[in-house]
Structures are given as structure tokens and as C-alpha cells.
Amino acid sequence: MPATAYVNGRYLPLAGARLPVEDRGTQFADAVYEVVAMFGGRPLDWEAHCWRLRRGLAALFIEGAPSDAALGRIAQTLWRRSRLADGLLYIQVSRGTARRDHGFPEGVRPNLVMTARPFDFRKRLAQQQGGVAVVSLPDQRWKRCDLKTTGLLGAVLAKAEARRLGAFEAMFHLEDGTVTEGASTNMWLVTPSGTLVTHPLSAKILPGVMRDTVLRLAREAQFAVAERPFTLDEARAAPELFLTSTTGPLLPVTRLDDAPVGTGKPGPAATRLATLLWAEIARQTGWTP
Ligand SMILES: Cc1ncc(COP(=O)(O)O)c(C=O)c1O
């Protein structure tokens, strides 16, 4: 069976991959993670994922994780051994294994896990053409949403509620109506004059790798862009909404709660940006739909 997991130095089938019960990630969500899109065995935006992982490790004071270069070598070996082409590489670094106690343990080494799973990016093309539905839900997460930790219960519950309501994603809003992001995506709107708007970087949102890539592509293509908060009311009135994420990678939102967004069909800005994004994916990885 091909190896689809790596745990602390060993490559093995996912079903046999194990961490100790007292892994701090399991007991305290004392861990950071990344999900990297692999196209034909090549990672998209690898440096940006490494940068975010490194930032999270520093914020959590987790020391001793392998270097970016070492992570890259492990990832490449895992991918080769998994015999996958397109898929998602999951990387998780926890503080380590120690007797359960809230305080940082002395002298532990981080636990490093990677998994390789197939993912069909082509299925996104149909969703891109049809658009997806989102539902607005209160943002009930903690106050450091900029850190990609495995403490994901707020997102998990919201995603479950969104699915129960037949939607693809939740659109999180604060008590004052400000839209922050999705449960696992960044949210964007297009104003009537064509400006792209997305929440600015702060502790309230994850600095999405795809958000960053789309910002760059949009600016290069001369879109007007504003990184500023927007409200649910503004979202309801917007001619276009869309979301971005590693797995999305860019999907028009054509329904918000009980109402169509704009014409109810994917709009020109999201469609153009999605085309630019697929071209960027092809440029980086050689992959075409
Ligand atoms: C809360 C949240 N926001 C945004 C994103 C999108 O980030 P990225 O583009 O790096 O996948 C994710 C991805 O999982 C997420 O969990």
C-alpha cells in the first residue's frame, strides 16, 4: 500500500499512522497546520505556506520544528511514495507529547505529521460555473483567528450548520454586522463600481494564501482593491460575492441566506479572477484543467 502519511520520521499508510494520546495537539489544540494544494505533484504557493507555518510556530513559542527545506524534502518524498498526482498535502506540527498539564512542558520535541490525500480540483470548475450558496452565521471563534491552529471547533460547528442548511460555506459576521471570513475561506465582495473588497489582515481573519495570491493577481490586472471591513448589509446589496481558499480556489457566491447575489449567476469580476488564478496555477505547477 502506498505511504500516505508521515509521522515523526516514518512514512506509512494513513490507516496505520498514529500519534500518542498525550500529543498536545490532541489535548490542547496546541498545534499549527497547513493545507497545501498539489498539482501533478507540485505544490502551489509553497513559500507562502511555509511562511505562515513559521509565523504560527513563533506565535505559539513552538521550537525545534524542521526547517522549511527539510519540510519540503519530507513533503516531496511523501508525495512520491503516495503515488498521487493532484491532491492536498496536510502538515501539522504540535508542541509535542507530554504529561497533560496546561503549562509548556520542558524538553519536548514537536510532533510532525503530514498526510497526502487525493483531491479533484476539476470538480471545482463546475462549482465555479454554477456558483455556491453561503449562509451568514455569528463568528464564535477565539480572538486569534490569524493563527492556523488545530483549534477549529468554531469553524467545524459553523460548517456543519451551513451544510445542514444546504450551503457550501458559512459567512462569519461579528455582532456589529462586520463580515470577517468563511469557516475555511476568505470572503470578498465586489462593489457596484467594481472595487474588490476583503477584510484587512488582523487577528480577526486567517491570512489566506489564496487571498494573498488573488490580491496580487487582481492588482496586476488593474482591479481596484480595498482591504477594508464590509458588513452583511453591504454583502446583501453587492452585485458579486466570491470566496477564496487553497481548495476553492475561487468560487463565486451566488446565494447568501435566502436571496440571490446580484443576478444569481457568477459575475464578471469573479469569473475573470478565477481565469487569472487557473493561469497562475498553470504557471507555477504546469497543471491545466
Ligand atoms: C478560517 C479560514 N480562512 C481562510 C482560509 C483560506 O486560507 P488559504 O487560502 O490559505 O487556504 C482557511 C483555510 O483553511 C481558513 O481555515
The ligand as an SDF file (V2000), in Angstrom:
LIG
                    3D

 16 16  0  0  0  0  0  0  0  0999 V2000
  -10.6500   30.3830    8.6130 C   0  0  0  0  0  0  0  0  0  0  0  0
  -10.0070   30.2780    7.2770 C   0  0  0  0  0  0  0  0  0  0  0  0
   -9.9640   31.3580    6.4930 N   0  0  0  0  0  0  0  0  0  0  0  0
   -9.4100   31.3130    5.2700 C   0  0  0  0  0  0  0  0  0  0  0  0
   -8.8770   30.1400    4.7700 C   0  0  0  0  0  0  0  0  0  0  0  0
   -8.2390   30.1250    3.4160 C   0  0  0  0  0  0  0  0  0  0  0  0
   -6.8570   30.0780    3.5600 O   0  0  0  0  0  0  0  0  0  0  0  0
   -5.9360   29.5290    2.3710 P   0  0  0  0  0  0  0  0  0  0  0  0
   -6.2140   30.3960    1.1940 O   0  0  0  0  0  0  0  0  0  0  0  0
   -4.5620   29.6850    2.8890 O   0  0  0  0  0  0  0  0  0  0  0  0
   -6.3440   28.1160    2.1550 O   0  0  0  0  0  0  0  0  0  0  0  0
   -8.8860   28.9890    5.5550 C   0  0  0  0  0  0  0  0  0  0  0  0
   -8.3000   27.7450    5.0570 C   0  0  0  0  0  0  0  0  0  0  0  0
   -8.4210   26.7030    5.6210 O   0  0  0  0  0  0  0  0  0  0  0  0
   -9.4610   29.0510    6.8380 C   0  0  0  0  0  0  0  0  0  0  0  0
   -9.4950   27.9760    7.6400 O   0  0  0  0  0  0  0  0  0  0  0  0
  1  2  1  0
  2  3  1  0
  2 15  2  0
  3  4  2  0
  4  5  1  0
  5  6  1  0
  5 12  2  0
  6  7  1  0
  7  8  1  0
  8  9  2  0
  8 10  1  0
  8 11  1  0
 12 13  1  0
 12 15  1  0
 13 14  2  0
 15 16  1  0
M  END
$$$$
